[in-house]
Amino acid sequence: MSVTSETAPLISGRDTRPWVTEDWLSLAIGLVIFAGALGALGGVDLLGWAVSTSVWSDPAQALTTVSKAYAALGGAGALIVTYLALLALLSAAAAALKLDVPRFAVAFTVIFWIAYASWIVGSNAYVAAVTPAELQKFGIGWSLKLTNESGYILALASGLVIANVFQRFAEWLKEAVRPELYIKIAIVILGAVFAVTAAGKLNLATSLLLRGTAAIVEAYLIYWAVVYFVARKWFGFNREWAAPLASGISICGVSAAIATGGAIRARPLIPVLVSSLVVVFAVVEVLILPFLAQTFLWQEPLVAGAWMGLAIKTDGAAVAGGSIAEALILSKAAAEGVNYQAGWILGTTALVKVFIDIFIGIWAFILGYIWTNHINPIGSDKARAREIWQRFPKFIIGFVVTFVAGLLLVLATPPGFAAKVPAAIGEANTFRVIFFILAFFSIGLVSNFRRLWQEGIGKLAAVYVVSLFGFVIWVGLVISWLFFSGVKPPLAS
């Protein structure tokens, strides 16, 4: 969630408040892409021109169109068309947010090409080839075996370098740095992708949904209470600081901190600083936890997926961590002769995160009611029930819609029609990957460690370090093990 887009002030008498929030925009854009992909089911291939990147040793073979119907475009043509389409779509979104559209377009152009270049480099065979057959295919004797999703790591690293070494350049790009918007669009599309995967193994998917309820108990009844206690009793923060900090560390980062700050009417500076912390530590977790999961949890892949969702804060970083963990674990399992279906580890992360997100609005209402009526009452003003809706993350609606629609298309339509669904959803998934890449790069760009330290964030960071590494990560691991141990993804056919 972009703080500036939600709280834009009146400047020089001109109303700069956006017509729509990033939350609603992510829902709309995700659904537009999903609907466009479904055109293929009716014989109208609307998105087949999108670029797709394969593992490569010859750069000329790296890019192609996602549909053979548009093969005449070529890889370079597909990349250019994809860039132009996203530029037009997101520039329209920038206009709805009342951003400087020309400046957004220029900044987005730079972000897109650097981010996608990172993805292409990460797809090089020496980095991404996994199986002996792939090594033989490309004529190489070794590989890092990270799969092409190592491009996410490269995009993140590129953003970090720019943010911390080339600060003026990072500042120049800020108009198009929208990590929460990009990742929320991706999550809306992810609902359909996971639905197609789940349709083949419905019993296992149902089990994951039931087990995901553990996330609610942990995040809201264990994490939040302990972090609030640590902030208040050990570090001396007042309630105005402790509540957003507890929400940011324990629930889902930026969205929760902002929702909580609004619910208790905290000063705007507080959720902004907490949100900055969340992003910084999310980067650290994304760089560390997936590799720990590969080392210690590769034989319990769904435990690893749930752990990413419970331990890593912010939707973007959690799903990113789940994506990296899946790539690493599938690679290691394949090297041991076990080939799991892709999508289940990431799907578990997303489901756990979604269960937590669904209750942000309810939690904000509860805190708003307590603060308004008991801690900081203001006249006769009472907390309103509609705050649940106001604080509810709207992109979750999109995830549910695309998941249910995808499931129905596979399970409730004639076999001949249902057989076309995976390919159609695959075209939407191409855009999900691209928005992931943009989100990774953007997360790196907003992580200027020096600036955050100068803003006096040290004491808040101390609470975060104690809470995150003292118990949040490890309690999350225990809960994940208790609920997901022994549950395996299906084997690839």
N, C-alpha and C positions, 0 to 999 in steps of 0.2 A: 504494500500500500504506500503510495506517495504522500508524504505529509504535506508537501506544498500544494498538491492538487486538491487536498481535502480542506485546507485551511487558508486558501489564497485570500489576501485582504483586499480592501478597496484602495486603489492607488490612483491618486490625482483625480478623484471623482469618478473613475471608471470601474465598473463592476468586473473584477477579474476572476470571480468565482466560477468554476467550471459548470457547464450545463449538466454534466454527468460525472459520477465518480469513476475512478479506475476500476473499482470492483464491478460496477455495472458494465463498463466497457469490456472487461475481460470476459464476462458472461456473453455479451453480444458478439464479440469477435470470434470467440471459441465456437459458438453455435452457428455462425455464418460459415466458418470453415467446415464444420461437421455437415451442415446442410449441403454445401457445395460438393463434398465427397460423395454424398448419397446420390448425386446426379448420375453417377456411373451405374447405379442400379437400374436406372431407366434408359440406359443407352446413351446418356449425355455426359461425356467425360470432361468435367469442368476444371479439374485440378491436376490432370495427368501431366501437365507441362512442368510441374514442380521439380526442382533439382534433387537428386539423390546421390549420395557419395558412397562408393564401395571401397573396400580395402584394395590398395594399389601398390604396384612397384613402378609402373609406367604412368607418369602424371597425365598422359593423354587418356588413360582409362579410368581416371578417378571419378569423373562426373558423368551422370546420365539423367535422363528424364525418368520420373517414377512410373510412367506408363509408356509402353512401347508405341502407343498410338501417336505419340509426339516425338518419336525418336529422331525425326528429321531436324529438330531443333539443335541436337547435339548437346554435350555436357555444358560447354561454355554458354550456349544460348539459353539453356534451362536455368543456369545460375543467374544470368542477367534478367530473364523474365521474372524469376522468383523475387529477385531484389526489387524490381519495379513494382510488382504486385504488392509486396509488403510495404514498400515506401508509400504507395497510394493509400493502402488501408490504414496504416498507422499515422499517416499525416492527417487523415480524416479524424482519427481518434485524438490527435494532438489539437486539432481545431475544436473538438468537443470539450477538451480540457482547457481551452483558451490559452494554449501555449503559443510561443512564437513559431508559427508553422514553418517558414523558410529556414529558421535556425534549426528547428527540429529535423527537417529533411536533410540538411547538410550533416548534422551530427549523426543522425541515424545511418546515413550512407557510410561514414567512417566506421561506426560501430559494426554494421553488418559485415563489411568486407574484412575487417580484422578478425571478428569472431568466426566467420565462416572459413577464413584461411586457417585458423587454429584447428577447426574441425577436419579440414583436408589434410593438414600435417599429421594430425592424430590418427588418420586412416592409413598412413603409410605402412606397408607390410612389415617393416622392421619393428614397428610399434604395435600393430594391431593383429597380425596373423597369430592364430592360436593353435590350431591342430597341426599334426605332422603333414596331413594332406595339403593344408594351406601353405606350409613352408615349402613343400615340394612344388606346388603350383607356381609359386613366385620365384623359385630357384634360389632360396636363401637358407642358410644353415642355422639361423637363430632369430629370435624375436623377443621383445619384451612381453608379448602375450597379454596385452592390456585391452584388446579389441579396439574398434574405432571410437568407442566412447571415451577413450583417453583424450579425445579432442575437447571434452568438457573441461578436463584439468588444464589443458593448454590455454583454453579461453579464459578460465579463471586466473591463471598465472599471468597472462597478458594484461588483464585488467588490473591486477595487483601492482605490476611493474609500472604501468602508466599512472595509477593513483598515487604511488609513493615516490616515484622518481621524476615523473613529468606532470607535476601538479597543475600547471597552467593548461596543459593539453587536456587533462581530465576535467578541469573546470569548463573548458570550452565545449566539451562533449555533454555536459550535464543535462541539457534540454531533452536529450533522447535516452538518458540513463534511467530506465524504468524497470528495475528487476522484478518488482512484485507484479506489475502489469503483464510482463512477458511470461512469468512462470504461471500465473493464474490462467492465462489463455491456454497454456500447455496442459494444465491440469483439467480444464474443461474437456479438451480433446482426449486426454488420457482416459477419461471415463469410458469412451467408446472402444478404445484400444484394449482396455482391460476386460470389457464386456465380451469381446470376441474371444479373448483368451479364456475367460471364465466359462463361456458357454460350453466348451468341450469338456469341462470338469466341474459341473455345477455343484456337486456335493462338497468338493474341496473349497470352492468359492464361498458357499454358504457357511462353511466352518470358519473361514477367515473373517467373514462379517461378524459372526457371533463373538469370536475371540477379540475382535477389535474393540468391543465395548470395554475391555480392560483398560484401554488408553484413557477413557474418560475418568475412571476411578483414580488412576495414577496421577494424571495431570492436574486434576482439580481438587482432589481430596488429600493427596500426599505431597506432590511437588509444591503446589501453591502455598499450602499452610507452612511448610518447612522453610521455604525461601522467605516468606513474609516474616516469620519468626527470626530468622538469621539477620535480615535487614534491620529489623526493629531492635532486637535485643543485643546482638553482637556488634553492629555497626552504628547504632543510634539514629537511623533514619526515621523521620516522622511518617505518619500514615500516607500523606500525599505522595511521598517518594516510594514507600515500601510496596504499596499496592500495584502501581504500574510495573515496578521492578519484578515483583513476584509473578505477575502475568507474563511479562516478556521472557523471563527465564523458564517458567514452568509450562506455559501453554504453547503458543505458536508465534512468539516473537513480536514482530512489528505490528501486526494486526491486533494482537491481544493487548499490547502496551498502549496503543492508540485508543482502542475501544475502552479499556479500563480508565485511562486518563480522562476521556470524555465522560464516562459514567460517573466518576467521582468529582468531576470538574477540577482536575488538577491544572496547574499552569501549563501552557503549551510547551515550554522548554523541557519539562520532565519527560513526557513520552518521546520527544525527539531525541534526547540524550540516550534514553533506554533503547530506542530503536537503533541508534548508531552502534551501541554495544552489541546488540543482538546480531547485527550484520557482521561485525568483526569476529565475534566468537563463532558464528555459523561458518565463516570461512575456515577458521582453525579446525572446527569439527569435521568439515567436509574433507579437509586435507589429511586427517588422521584416522577417523573412525572407520571408513570403508576398508582401509588397509588392515586395521585390527580385525575387522570382520572376516576379511579374506584369510588371515592367518589362523584365527581361532574358531571361526564359526562356519567355515566352508561346508562342513558336514551337516550343519543346521541352517540352511539358507533362509528359511522363513523367520527364524529367530533373528538373523541378521537384518532382514528387511524391517521387521517390527522395531528393532532396536534403533535403526536410523530414524524412524518416525517418532519415536518417543524421546530420543536423546538430542536430536538436532533441531534447533528452533528456526522459525520462519518456514513457510511452505516451500519456497524456492530451494533453500539449502537442504531441507529434509528430503524432498523428492530428488534433488541432485545427488545427495549422499546415497539414496537408495539406488539410483541409476548406476553410479560408480561401483557400489558394492555388488550389484547384480553382475556387472561386466567382469569384475575381478573374480567373484566366486564361480560364475559359470566357466570362466577360463581355467581356474584351478581344478574344478570338478572334471572338466573335459580332459585335462591332462592326466587325471586319475581314472579315466575311462567311464565317467558318469556324465551323461548329457541331459541336463534339465531343460525343459521348455523355458524360453525367455519370457519375461513379463511378470512372473509370479513374485519375485522378490521386490521389484519396483512396485507392483500392485499392492503388496502387503504394506509397504511404506506409505503409499498414497492412501490406502484405506484407513490405517491407523491415524494418519494426519487429518483425514477428512472427519473421522469421528470426533477428534479433538476440536476441529474448526466449527463443526455444527453447533457446539455448545458455547461458542464465544459470545454470541448474542445473549443467551440465557445467563451466562456468568456475568456479563456486563450489567444486565438488568438487576441481578441479585445484589451486586456491589453498589449499583446506583441507588437501589432501594435502601440498602443499609446506610449508605453515606447521607442520602437526602433526608431520611427520616430519623436517624439515630446519631450519626457521628457529626455531620455538618448540616443540620437543618436550616433552610432558608425560608422563613415565613411559613406560608401554607403550601409551598411548592412540594409536590409529591412525585415520586418516580412513576413514570407512565409505562403501561404494558407495551406500548408500541416501540419502546426502546429495544425490545428483543429483535424486532424486525429491522430497526435502524442499525443495530450493531451486527446483525447476521451477515456473514461473508457471502455475498451474492454469487460469487463464482462457484460455490458449492452446489448451488441449484443447477448450474451447467453440468458439473460432474455427474450429478444424479440423473439428469435428463439424458445425457449422451450414453451413460451406462445402461439405463433402462431401455432406451431406444435400440442400442446395439444388441442387447440381450434378446429383445423381442424380435428383431430382424433375423437373428440366427435361429431362434428356437420356435417362433410362431409363424413362420412363413414356409411355403413349399420348398422342398429340398433344392430344386434347381435355382430358385431365387436366393435362398440362404447361402448357397455356395459362392455367390458373387460378393457377399458382404465383406469377407476378410480383405479382398483386394481393394474395395472401395474405402474401407476404414484405413487401410494401409496408406492411401493417398493423404488422408487427414493426418496420419501419424508422421508423415514426412514434415509437416508443418509443426507438429509437436516437438520434433527433434530440433528444428530451427529455433523455435522459441526458447527451448532449453539452452541452446548455445548462446543466444542473446542474453538470457538471464544470468548464465555463468559469468560472461564477460562483464555484465553490468554490476554484479555483486562485487567483483574485483575492483571495478572503477569507483565504487562508493566507500571503499575500505582504506581511507587515508589515516593510517595509524597516528601519525604525528599531530594532525589537526585535532583529532579526538582527544588526545592527551592534553593538548593546550587548553581545551575547553573544560578542564577539571573533571575528567571522567574517571580518574584513578580510583577514587573510593568506591564508585559504582562498580568498576571493574573488579575490585577486590571481592565484593559480594558475589559477583558473577563467577569468579574463579572458585571461590569456596563452595558455592552451591553446585555449580556445574560439575566440577571435577571431584567434589567431595561426596556427592550422593546422586545427583540427577542422572548422570551417565550410568552409574552402577545399579541404581534402583531400576532404571529403564531396562538394563540388561537382564536383571533377575525376573522382572515382570514378563519380558519377552520370552525368556526361557520357560517360565512356568506355563504360559499360554500357547506357545508355538513349538516347543520342543517335540520332536518326533513327527511333525507335520512336514511332509516333503512336497516340493513341486512335482508335477507330472514329468515323466521322462519324455524327451523329444523322440518322435517316431522316426 
